[in-house]
Amino acid sequence: MDDITKSVLERGDLAHLALFLWASGASGLLVWTLKELAAANRRFNDFVHEIASLNRLFGKGE
């Protein structure tokens, strides 16, 4: 990675390097957010199924 950074700095493409790092960070944050959102959706779905099974158990669904 040092060689890549050195060649970018020698050519004066520091703005491109900064843009790449920003885009990589933003993409990583998006992937993490979507993964957390999917996990929260699964937990909520499990909660709703448990509530439905309790309602069936106690006869509230009639």
N, C-alpha and C positions, 0 to 999 in steps of 0.2 A: 504494500500500500504506500510505502514511502516513495518509491519510484514514480508511481502515478501522481501523487501529490506534488512531487518535485517538478515533474514535467508540466503539470498544469500551472504551477506558479511561475515557471520560467517563461511560458508562453503568454502569461498575463490573463489567463482565463479563471481568475479567482471568482468572478461573478457566476460563472458556470458551475464551479465547484460548490459555491454556496447554494445555488438553486437546486443542484442535485441533492445536496444534503437535506435541504428543506423539504423537497419532494419525497425523499426517502422517509424522512421522519413523519410527514403527514400521511403517507401511505401506510406506514407501520401503525400509526395511531388509528387509522380507519379500520384496519384489519382487527386490531385489538378491540375496538369499540363494537364491531359487528359480532365478534366472538362472545363478548360479554352480553350483548343484547340477545343472542341466541340462547345462551345459558339462562338468562333471566326469563325468557319466554318458556323454556322447558320447565323451570321451577314453578312458574305460574300455572302452566298446564297440569303439572303434577298436583298442585294445590287444588285446582278446580276439580280434578278427578277424585281426590280424596273427599272433598265436600260433597260431591255427587254420591259417592259410596256411603257416606254417613247419612245423607238424606234417604237413600234407599233402605239403609239399615233401620232407621227410626221411623220409616213409613211416611215421610213427608212428601213423597212424590205422587201420592194418590189423588 
